[in-house]
Amino acid sequence: MFSQEKYLKALNFAAKAHKEQKTPYGLPYLTHLTSVAMEVIHACEESKLEIEKSDLAISVALLHDTIEDTNITYDDLYNEFDAKIAEGVEALTKDFSLSKKDQMADSINRLMSQPYEVQMVKLADRITNLQKPPESWDNLKILNYHKEAKFILSCLKNCNVYLSKRLEDKINNYIVYIN
């Protein structure tokens, strides 16, 4: 189980931080965050994680893009939540000073030093993103996204058996979008 109060606190914080942002499909960005959280909640329930671990995973899922996509800082998260949540979100944040290719390796390296509950969010994020690609994506971008998903799975597959299986299935199904 998890704490509904902590869920609502993270959800409301994320909703304010992402305000009017939209997904590539024109939906409020909050739909992406709650989809990632839903994947994490299911995995926490299936894995029978302790409430503290579930709360960490779910809070980080709801907040995972706040540093990367808004004006929220590590310190903001630290002050509003705690060090574990702030560190988890920071580990999931791309370092835009690196090349696109190096960003993923850097992110995975930082995630490897995080608890499994934070690593789960990366799997859930990619599961959520492995839907029909935006119309603007060319075949090379789709192929690279597929390869990245396989890399993520190969590195983080031990963090949660349920999310790993779900990501593996999504990767296998994503092939239909590659020409």
Biotite code that builds the C-alpha atoms (Angstrom):
import biotite.structure as struc

atoms = struc.array([
    struc.Atom([0.000, 0.000, 0.000], chain_id="A", res_id=1, res_name="MET", atom_name="CA", element="C"),
    struc.Atom([1.019, 3.656, -0.072], chain_id="A", res_id=2, res_name="PHE", atom_name="CA", element="C"),
    struc.Atom([0.126, 6.939, 1.586], chain_id="A", res_id=3, res_name="SER", atom_name="CA", element="C"),
    struc.Atom([-2.657, 8.818, -0.189], chain_id="A", res_id=4, res_name="GLN", atom_name="CA", element="C"),
    struc.Atom([-1.548, 12.048, 1.504], chain_id="A", res_id=5, res_name="GLU", atom_name="CA", element="C"),
    struc.Atom([1.991, 11.756, 0.137], chain_id="A", res_id=6, res_name="LYS", atom_name="CA", element="C"),
    struc.Atom([0.581, 10.898, -3.302], chain_id="A", res_id=7, res_name="TYR", atom_name="CA", element="C"),
    struc.Atom([-1.626, 14.000, -3.281], chain_id="A", res_id=8, res_name="LEU", atom_name="CA", element="C"),
    struc.Atom([1.211, 16.210, -2.072], chain_id="A", res_id=9, res_name="LYS", atom_name="CA", element="C"),
    struc.Atom([3.491, 15.074, -4.912], chain_id="A", res_id=10, res_name="ALA", atom_name="CA", element="C"),
    struc.Atom([0.657, 15.171, -7.471], chain_id="A", res_id=11, res_name="LEU", atom_name="CA", element="C"),
    struc.Atom([-0.362, 18.719, -6.551], chain_id="A", res_id=12, res_name="ASN", atom_name="CA", element="C"),
    struc.Atom([3.262, 19.891, -6.540], chain_id="A", res_id=13, res_name="PHE", atom_name="CA", element="C"),
    struc.Atom([3.845, 18.356, -9.986], chain_id="A", res_id=14, res_name="ALA", atom_name="CA", element="C"),
    struc.Atom([0.595, 19.805, -11.356], chain_id="A", res_id=15, res_name="ALA", atom_name="CA", element="C"),
    struc.Atom([1.629, 23.314, -10.294], chain_id="A", res_id=16, res_name="LYS", atom_name="CA", element="C"),
    struc.Atom([5.183, 22.856, -11.584], chain_id="A", res_id=17, res_name="ALA", atom_name="CA", element="C"),
    struc.Atom([4.126, 21.602, -15.026], chain_id="A", res_id=18, res_name="HIS", atom_name="CA", element="C"),
    struc.Atom([1.166, 24.032, -15.275], chain_id="A", res_id=19, res_name="LYS", atom_name="CA", element="C"),
    struc.Atom([0.131, 24.348, -18.916], chain_id="A", res_id=20, res_name="GLU", atom_name="CA", element="C"),
    struc.Atom([2.700, 21.912, -20.367], chain_id="A", res_id=21, res_name="GLN", atom_name="CA", element="C"),
    struc.Atom([1.379, 19.369, -22.857], chain_id="A", res_id=22, res_name="LYS", atom_name="CA", element="C"),
    struc.Atom([2.499, 15.941, -24.009], chain_id="A", res_id=23, res_name="THR", atom_name="CA", element="C"),
    struc.Atom([3.507, 15.477, -27.665], chain_id="A", res_id=24, res_name="PRO", atom_name="CA", element="C"),
    struc.Atom([-0.093, 14.293, -28.147], chain_id="A", res_id=25, res_name="TYR", atom_name="CA", element="C"),
    struc.Atom([-1.587, 17.559, -26.867], chain_id="A", res_id=26, res_name="GLY", atom_name="CA", element="C"),
    struc.Atom([-2.745, 16.174, -23.515], chain_id="A", res_id=27, res_name="LEU", atom_name="CA", element="C"),
    struc.Atom([-2.038, 17.908, -20.194], chain_id="A", res_id=28, res_name="PRO", atom_name="CA", element="C"),
    struc.Atom([1.439, 16.816, -19.041], chain_id="A", res_id=29, res_name="TYR", atom_name="CA", element="C"),
    struc.Atom([-0.097, 15.531, -15.838], chain_id="A", res_id=30, res_name="LEU", atom_name="CA", element="C"),
    struc.Atom([-1.464, 12.572, -17.844], chain_id="A", res_id=31, res_name="THR", atom_name="CA", element="C"),
    struc.Atom([2.112, 11.419, -18.476], chain_id="A", res_id=32, res_name="HIS", atom_name="CA", element="C"),
    struc.Atom([3.095, 11.771, -14.815], chain_id="A", res_id=33, res_name="LEU", atom_name="CA", element="C"),
    struc.Atom([0.030, 9.912, -13.545], chain_id="A", res_id=34, res_name="THR", atom_name="CA", element="C"),
    struc.Atom([0.557, 7.182, -16.143], chain_id="A", res_id=35, res_name="SER", atom_name="CA", element="C"),
    struc.Atom([4.109, 6.648, -14.887], chain_id="A", res_id=36, res_name="VAL", atom_name="CA", element="C"),
    struc.Atom([2.831, 6.678, -11.296], chain_id="A", res_id=37, res_name="ALA", atom_name="CA", element="C"),
    struc.Atom([0.123, 4.142, -12.208], chain_id="A", res_id=38, res_name="MET", atom_name="CA", element="C"),
    struc.Atom([2.765, 1.752, -13.555], chain_id="A", res_id=39, res_name="GLU", atom_name="CA", element="C"),
    struc.Atom([4.786, 2.205, -10.364], chain_id="A", res_id=40, res_name="VAL", atom_name="CA", element="C"),
    struc.Atom([1.749, 1.753, -8.101], chain_id="A", res_id=41, res_name="ILE", atom_name="CA", element="C"),
    struc.Atom([0.885, -1.507, -9.825], chain_id="A", res_id=42, res_name="HIS", atom_name="CA", element="C"),
    struc.Atom([4.464, -2.758, -9.504], chain_id="A", res_id=43, res_name="ALA", atom_name="CA", element="C"),
    struc.Atom([4.584, -1.763, -5.824], chain_id="A", res_id=44, res_name="CYS", atom_name="CA", element="C"),
    struc.Atom([1.361, -3.652, -5.144], chain_id="A", res_id=45, res_name="GLU", atom_name="CA", element="C"),
    struc.Atom([2.457, -6.729, -7.114], chain_id="A", res_id=46, res_name="GLU", atom_name="CA", element="C"),
    struc.Atom([5.832, -6.703, -5.356], chain_id="A", res_id=47, res_name="SER", atom_name="CA", element="C"),
    struc.Atom([4.264, -6.093, -1.959], chain_id="A", res_id=48, res_name="LYS", atom_name="CA", element="C"),
    struc.Atom([6.738, -3.294, -1.266], chain_id="A", res_id=49, res_name="LEU", atom_name="CA", element="C"),
    struc.Atom([6.816, -1.715, 2.162], chain_id="A", res_id=50, res_name="GLU", atom_name="CA", element="C"),
    struc.Atom([4.872, 1.535, 2.436], chain_id="A", res_id=51, res_name="ILE", atom_name="CA", element="C"),
    struc.Atom([8.032, 3.687, 2.748], chain_id="A", res_id=52, res_name="GLU", atom_name="CA", element="C"),
    struc.Atom([9.523, 2.210, -0.417], chain_id="A", res_id=53, res_name="LYS", atom_name="CA", element="C"),
    struc.Atom([6.222, 2.541, -2.260], chain_id="A", res_id=54, res_name="SER", atom_name="CA", element="C"),
    struc.Atom([5.874, 6.163, -1.166], chain_id="A", res_id=55, res_name="ASP", atom_name="CA", element="C"),
    struc.Atom([9.383, 6.936, -2.427], chain_id="A", res_id=56, res_name="LEU", atom_name="CA", element="C"),
    struc.Atom([8.780, 5.252, -5.791], chain_id="A", res_id=57, res_name="ALA", atom_name="CA", element="C"),
    struc.Atom([5.367, 6.850, -6.333], chain_id="A", res_id=58, res_name="ILE", atom_name="CA", element="C"),
    struc.Atom([6.450, 10.334, -5.248], chain_id="A", res_id=59, res_name="SER", atom_name="CA", element="C"),
    struc.Atom([9.502, 10.207, -7.525], chain_id="A", res_id=60, res_name="VAL", atom_name="CA", element="C"),
    struc.Atom([7.293, 8.954, -10.370], chain_id="A", res_id=61, res_name="ALA", atom_name="CA", element="C"),
    struc.Atom([4.986, 11.955, -10.034], chain_id="A", res_id=62, res_name="LEU", atom_name="CA", element="C"),
    struc.Atom([7.912, 14.377, -9.728], chain_id="A", res_id=63, res_name="LEU", atom_name="CA", element="C"),
    struc.Atom([10.391, 12.743, -12.110], chain_id="A", res_id=64, res_name="HIS", atom_name="CA", element="C"),
    struc.Atom([10.350, 15.500, -14.759], chain_id="A", res_id=65, res_name="ASP", atom_name="CA", element="C"),
    struc.Atom([10.141, 18.548, -12.489], chain_id="A", res_id=66, res_name="THR", atom_name="CA", element="C"),
    struc.Atom([13.849, 19.428, -12.480], chain_id="A", res_id=67, res_name="ILE", atom_name="CA", element="C"),
    struc.Atom([14.260, 18.573, -16.168], chain_id="A", res_id=68, res_name="GLU", atom_name="CA", element="C"),
    struc.Atom([11.200, 20.344, -17.564], chain_id="A", res_id=69, res_name="ASP", atom_name="CA", element="C"),
    struc.Atom([10.314, 23.159, -15.134], chain_id="A", res_id=70, res_name="THR", atom_name="CA", element="C"),
    struc.Atom([12.007, 25.813, -13.014], chain_id="A", res_id=71, res_name="ASN", atom_name="CA", element="C"),
    struc.Atom([11.933, 23.502, -9.966], chain_id="A", res_id=72, res_name="ILE", atom_name="CA", element="C"),
    struc.Atom([15.353, 22.815, -8.476], chain_id="A", res_id=73, res_name="THR", atom_name="CA", element="C"),
    struc.Atom([16.866, 20.050, -6.395], chain_id="A", res_id=74, res_name="TYR", atom_name="CA", element="C"),
    struc.Atom([16.707, 22.390, -3.398], chain_id="A", res_id=75, res_name="ASP", atom_name="CA", element="C"),
    struc.Atom([12.995, 23.018, -3.967], chain_id="A", res_id=76, res_name="ASP", atom_name="CA", element="C"),
    struc.Atom([12.326, 19.270, -3.869], chain_id="A", res_id=77, res_name="LEU", atom_name="CA", element="C"),
    struc.Atom([14.629, 18.777, -0.893], chain_id="A", res_id=78, res_name="TYR", atom_name="CA", element="C"),
    struc.Atom([12.851, 21.503, 1.068], chain_id="A", res_id=79, res_name="ASN", atom_name="CA", element="C"),
    struc.Atom([9.329, 20.427, 0.094], chain_id="A", res_id=80, res_name="GLU", atom_name="CA", element="C"),
    struc.Atom([9.866, 16.655, 0.372], chain_id="A", res_id=81, res_name="PHE", atom_name="CA", element="C"),
    struc.Atom([13.193, 15.137, 1.482], chain_id="A", res_id=82, res_name="ASP", atom_name="CA", element="C"),
    struc.Atom([16.681, 14.206, 0.314], chain_id="A", res_id=83, res_name="ALA", atom_name="CA", element="C"),
    struc.Atom([15.691, 10.756, -1.008], chain_id="A", res_id=84, res_name="LYS", atom_name="CA", element="C"),
    struc.Atom([13.007, 12.197, -3.283], chain_id="A", res_id=85, res_name="ILE", atom_name="CA", element="C"),
    struc.Atom([15.204, 15.089, -4.431], chain_id="A", res_id=86, res_name="ALA", atom_name="CA", element="C"),
    struc.Atom([18.109, 12.727, -5.159], chain_id="A", res_id=87, res_name="GLU", atom_name="CA", element="C"),
    struc.Atom([15.831, 10.318, -7.008], chain_id="A", res_id=88, res_name="GLY", atom_name="CA", element="C"),
    struc.Atom([14.398, 13.043, -9.235], chain_id="A", res_id=89, res_name="VAL", atom_name="CA", element="C"),
    struc.Atom([17.863, 14.445, -9.849], chain_id="A", res_id=90, res_name="GLU", atom_name="CA", element="C"),
    struc.Atom([19.123, 10.992, -10.890], chain_id="A", res_id=91, res_name="ALA", atom_name="CA", element="C"),
    struc.Atom([16.279, 10.821, -13.445], chain_id="A", res_id=92, res_name="LEU", atom_name="CA", element="C"),
    struc.Atom([17.102, 14.270, -14.842], chain_id="A", res_id=93, res_name="THR", atom_name="CA", element="C"),
    struc.Atom([19.026, 14.524, -18.106], chain_id="A", res_id=94, res_name="LYS", atom_name="CA", element="C"),
    struc.Atom([22.260, 16.500, -18.080], chain_id="A", res_id=95, res_name="ASP", atom_name="CA", element="C"),
    struc.Atom([21.773, 18.748, -21.095], chain_id="A", res_id=96, res_name="PHE", atom_name="CA", element="C"),
    struc.Atom([25.443, 19.763, -21.071], chain_id="A", res_id=97, res_name="SER", atom_name="CA", element="C"),
    struc.Atom([26.209, 16.276, -22.439], chain_id="A", res_id=98, res_name="LEU", atom_name="CA", element="C"),
    struc.Atom([25.623, 14.987, -25.958], chain_id="A", res_id=99, res_name="SER", atom_name="CA", element="C"),
    struc.Atom([22.293, 13.236, -26.564], chain_id="A", res_id=100, res_name="LYS", atom_name="CA", element="C"),
    struc.Atom([24.129, 9.883, -26.711], chain_id="A", res_id=101, res_name="LYS", atom_name="CA", element="C"),
    struc.Atom([25.989, 10.499, -23.440], chain_id="A", res_id=102, res_name="ASP", atom_name="CA", element="C"),
    struc.Atom([22.876, 11.697, -21.601], chain_id="A", res_id=103, res_name="GLN", atom_name="CA", element="C"),
    struc.Atom([21.384, 8.201, -21.385], chain_id="A", res_id=104, res_name="MET", atom_name="CA", element="C"),
    struc.Atom([24.602, 6.549, -20.149], chain_id="A", res_id=105, res_name="ALA", atom_name="CA", element="C"),
    struc.Atom([25.042, 9.310, -17.567], chain_id="A", res_id=106, res_name="ASP", atom_name="CA", element="C"),
    struc.Atom([21.453, 8.936, -16.378], chain_id="A", res_id=107, res_name="SER", atom_name="CA", element="C"),
    struc.Atom([21.765, 5.157, -16.058], chain_id="A", res_id=108, res_name="ILE", atom_name="CA", element="C"),
    struc.Atom([25.065, 5.523, -14.164], chain_id="A", res_id=109, res_name="ASN", atom_name="CA", element="C"),
    struc.Atom([23.433, 7.903, -11.676], chain_id="A", res_id=110, res_name="ARG", atom_name="CA", element="C"),
    struc.Atom([20.400, 5.616, -11.345], chain_id="A", res_id=111, res_name="LEU", atom_name="CA", element="C"),
    struc.Atom([22.591, 2.615, -10.543], chain_id="A", res_id=112, res_name="MET", atom_name="CA", element="C"),
    struc.Atom([23.533, 4.251, -7.234], chain_id="A", res_id=113, res_name="SER", atom_name="CA", element="C"),
    struc.Atom([19.872, 4.840, -6.354], chain_id="A", res_id=114, res_name="GLN", atom_name="CA", element="C"),
    struc.Atom([17.562, 2.413, -4.559], chain_id="A", res_id=115, res_name="PRO", atom_name="CA", element="C"),
    struc.Atom([15.478, 0.046, -6.666], chain_id="A", res_id=116, res_name="TYR", atom_name="CA", element="C"),
    struc.Atom([12.399, 2.169, -5.953], chain_id="A", res_id=117, res_name="GLU", atom_name="CA", element="C"),
    struc.Atom([13.910, 5.066, -7.922], chain_id="A", res_id=118, res_name="VAL", atom_name="CA", element="C"),
    struc.Atom([15.183, 2.795, -10.713], chain_id="A", res_id=119, res_name="GLN", atom_name="CA", element="C"),
    struc.Atom([11.627, 1.509, -11.104], chain_id="A", res_id=120, res_name="MET", atom_name="CA", element="C"),
    struc.Atom([10.544, 4.972, -12.234], chain_id="A", res_id=121, res_name="VAL", atom_name="CA", element="C"),
    struc.Atom([12.873, 4.853, -15.250], chain_id="A", res_id=122, res_name="LYS", atom_name="CA", element="C"),
    struc.Atom([11.321, 1.568, -16.359], chain_id="A", res_id=123, res_name="LEU", atom_name="CA", element="C"),
    struc.Atom([7.799, 2.917, -15.808], chain_id="A", res_id=124, res_name="ALA", atom_name="CA", element="C"),
    struc.Atom([8.628, 6.120, -17.700], chain_id="A", res_id=125, res_name="ASP", atom_name="CA", element="C"),
    struc.Atom([9.845, 4.189, -20.718], chain_id="A", res_id=126, res_name="ARG", atom_name="CA", element="C"),
    struc.Atom([6.849, 1.833, -20.562], chain_id="A", res_id=127, res_name="ILE", atom_name="CA", element="C"),
    struc.Atom([4.578, 4.861, -20.671], chain_id="A", res_id=128, res_name="THR", atom_name="CA", element="C"),
    struc.Atom([6.513, 6.430, -23.537], chain_id="A", res_id=129, res_name="ASN", atom_name="CA", element="C"),
    struc.Atom([6.550, 3.292, -25.688], chain_id="A", res_id=130, res_name="LEU", atom_name="CA", element="C"),
    struc.Atom([3.248, 4.047, -27.353], chain_id="A", res_id=131, res_name="GLN", atom_name="CA", element="C"),
    struc.Atom([2.653, 5.090, -30.943], chain_id="A", res_id=132, res_name="LYS", atom_name="CA", element="C"),
    struc.Atom([5.453, 7.571, -31.740], chain_id="A", res_id=133, res_name="PRO", atom_name="CA", element="C"),
    struc.Atom([4.557, 11.181, -32.545], chain_id="A", res_id=134, res_name="PRO", atom_name="CA", element="C"),
    struc.Atom([3.944, 11.832, -36.245], chain_id="A", res_id=135, res_name="GLU", atom_name="CA", element="C"),
    struc.Atom([6.999, 14.109, -36.352], chain_id="A", res_id=136, res_name="SER", atom_name="CA", element="C"),
    struc.Atom([9.403, 11.248, -35.569], chain_id="A", res_id=137, res_name="TRP", atom_name="CA", element="C"),
    struc.Atom([11.280, 9.712, -38.478], chain_id="A", res_id=138, res_name="ASP", atom_name="CA", element="C"),
    struc.Atom([12.222, 6.038, -38.646], chain_id="A", res_id=139, res_name="ASN", atom_name="CA", element="C"),
    struc.Atom([15.754, 6.635, -37.310], chain_id="A", res_id=140, res_name="LEU", atom_name="CA", element="C"),
    struc.Atom([14.405, 8.375, -34.193], chain_id="A", res_id=141, res_name="LYS", atom_name="CA", element="C"),
    struc.Atom([11.922, 5.537, -33.638], chain_id="A", res_id=142, res_name="ILE", atom_name="CA", element="C"),
    struc.Atom([14.678, 2.949, -34.063], chain_id="A", res_id=143, res_name="LEU", atom_name="CA", element="C"),
    struc.Atom([16.983, 4.805, -31.644], chain_id="A", res_id=144, res_name="ASN", atom_name="CA", element="C"),
    struc.Atom([14.196, 5.094, -29.075], chain_id="A", res_id=145, res_name="TYR", atom_name="CA", element="C"),
    struc.Atom([13.657, 1.339, -29.336], chain_id="A", res_id=146, res_name="HIS", atom_name="CA", element="C"),
    struc.Atom([17.387, 0.706, -28.862], chain_id="A", res_id=147, res_name="LYS", atom_name="CA", element="C"),
    struc.Atom([17.450, 3.028, -25.855], chain_id="A", res_id=148, res_name="GLU", atom_name="CA", element="C"),
    struc.Atom([14.559, 1.120, -24.309], chain_id="A", res_id=149, res_name="ALA", atom_name="CA", element="C"),
    struc.Atom([16.488, -2.145, -24.678], chain_id="A", res_id=150, res_name="LYS", atom_name="CA", element="C"),
    struc.Atom([19.540, -0.512, -23.075], chain_id="A", res_id=151, res_name="PHE", atom_name="CA", element="C"),
    struc.Atom([17.445, 0.752, -20.142], chain_id="A", res_id=152, res_name="ILE", atom_name="CA", element="C"),
    struc.Atom([15.981, -2.718, -19.637], chain_id="A", res_id=153, res_name="LEU", atom_name="CA", element="C"),
    struc.Atom([19.375, -4.404, -19.794], chain_id="A", res_id=154, res_name="SER", atom_name="CA", element="C"),
    struc.Atom([20.755, -2.082, -17.106], chain_id="A", res_id=155, res_name="CYS", atom_name="CA", element="C"),
    struc.Atom([17.781, -1.854, -14.740], chain_id="A", res_id=156, res_name="LEU", atom_name="CA", element="C"),
    struc.Atom([15.970, -5.164, -15.219], chain_id="A", res_id=157, res_name="LYS", atom_name="CA", element="C"),
    struc.Atom([16.776, -6.366, -11.701], chain_id="A", res_id=158, res_name="ASN", atom_name="CA", element="C"),
    struc.Atom([15.018, -3.503, -9.924], chain_id="A", res_id=159, res_name="CYS", atom_name="CA", element="C"),
    struc.Atom([11.506, -4.915, -10.368], chain_id="A", res_id=160, res_name="ASN", atom_name="CA", element="C"),
    struc.Atom([10.395, -8.118, -12.071], chain_id="A", res_id=161, res_name="VAL", atom_name="CA", element="C"),
    struc.Atom([6.917, -6.799, -12.950], chain_id="A", res_id=162, res_name="TYR", atom_name="CA", element="C"),
    struc.Atom([8.105, -3.590, -14.589], chain_id="A", res_id=163, res_name="LEU", atom_name="CA", element="C"),
    struc.Atom([10.909, -5.445, -16.363], chain_id="A", res_id=164, res_name="SER", atom_name="CA", element="C"),
    struc.Atom([8.463, -7.902, -17.909], chain_id="A", res_id=165, res_name="LYS", atom_name="CA", element="C"),
    struc.Atom([6.090, -5.105, -18.864], chain_id="A", res_id=166, res_name="ARG", atom_name="CA", element="C"),
    struc.Atom([8.894, -3.095, -20.488], chain_id="A", res_id=167, res_name="LEU", atom_name="CA", element="C"),
    struc.Atom([10.131, -6.168, -22.335], chain_id="A", res_id=168, res_name="GLU", atom_name="CA", element="C"),
    struc.Atom([6.627, -6.703, -23.750], chain_id="A", res_id=169, res_name="ASP", atom_name="CA", element="C"),
    struc.Atom([6.349, -3.031, -24.752], chain_id="A", res_id=170, res_name="LYS", atom_name="CA", element="C"),
    struc.Atom([9.754, -3.189, -26.473], chain_id="A", res_id=171, res_name="ILE", atom_name="CA", element="C"),
    struc.Atom([8.686, -6.271, -28.419], chain_id="A", res_id=172, res_name="ASN", atom_name="CA", element="C"),
    struc.Atom([5.407, -4.625, -29.455], chain_id="A", res_id=173, res_name="ASN", atom_name="CA", element="C"),
    struc.Atom([7.124, -1.344, -30.414], chain_id="A", res_id=174, res_name="TYR", atom_name="CA", element="C"),
    struc.Atom([8.740, -3.068, -33.390], chain_id="A", res_id=175, res_name="ILE", atom_name="CA", element="C"),
    struc.Atom([5.551, -2.472, -35.409], chain_id="A", res_id=176, res_name="VAL", atom_name="CA", element="C"),
    struc.Atom([6.487, 1.238, -35.618], chain_id="A", res_id=177, res_name="TYR", atom_name="CA", element="C"),
    struc.Atom([9.925, 0.577, -37.140], chain_id="A", res_id=178, res_name="ILE", atom_name="CA", element="C"),
    struc.Atom([10.068, 0.512, -40.947], chain_id="A", res_id=179, res_name="ASN", atom_name="CA", element="C"),
])
